[in-house]
């Protein structure tokens, strides 16, 4: 739970004498989950560093934002709370809800993958009491899974990523006239994305990537992080793991061949990286989706 305690929304509820944590899970890839019960409470969030997607499970008909007392919650209502937002909540009566916490780094990786735009160009729109039956059904499926079981935990992670993908496709939008300073030129960013995608099975060194855009390794690493929202090694690992997940789900290739196809030095190296990122081994992942 240490990473979760750094999340302001989680921390605020954890410090409340009225709120009770049912269960939580850190999914190790920039996502975390928590189910809460609360009653007769008030909470405020001030510029949290993570994005939060909420689904009301039970109750909530007496819950409202302090500045909008006429709008009340209900089961299956969703709230989208972007990083940096400000909100104050009043909870009258009982409520049970589930939170999906999304790190800025996870948002950046998925924004790049889905929109081919710099993450700093995109923003998550804030919503209160949104109706989205597809997302509500995903949350209902999610809370029915045993988060502690290794095989099931991989399904939990996959379903959480589905929630995030849908959230970004429906609620993310370009910022209006963003002030972008530093970073890579758009053609440099696209060149790097294409090159990395085409050479995931090869060793990719920082010097090699920097030379593609005629920059020193130091300046390249700094400008890459500005444009991509993550350091080069984190972006590369994320892309390799995404390819590995596709091959594990959609092919019968042996694990050793998948490891080499995704640029890992060995099957053991692949397994260690996969487990650290997703909470289970490649074999468990394949079995979960069989």
Secondary structure, 3 states (H helix, E strand, C coil): CCCHHHCHHHHHHHCCCCCEEEEEEECCCCEEEEEEEEEEEEEEEECCCCEEEEEEEEECCCEEECCECCCCCCCCEEEEECCCCEEEEEEEEEEEEEEEEECHHHHHHHHHHHHCCCHHHEEECCEEEEECHHHHHHHHHHHCCCCCCHHHHHHHHHHHHHHHHHHHHHHEEECCCCCCCCCCCHHHHHHHHHHHHHCCCCCCCHHHHHHHCCCCHHHHHHHHHHHHCCCHHHHHHHHHHHHHHHHHHHCCCCHHHHHHHCCCCCHHHHHHHHHHHHCCCHHHHHHHCC
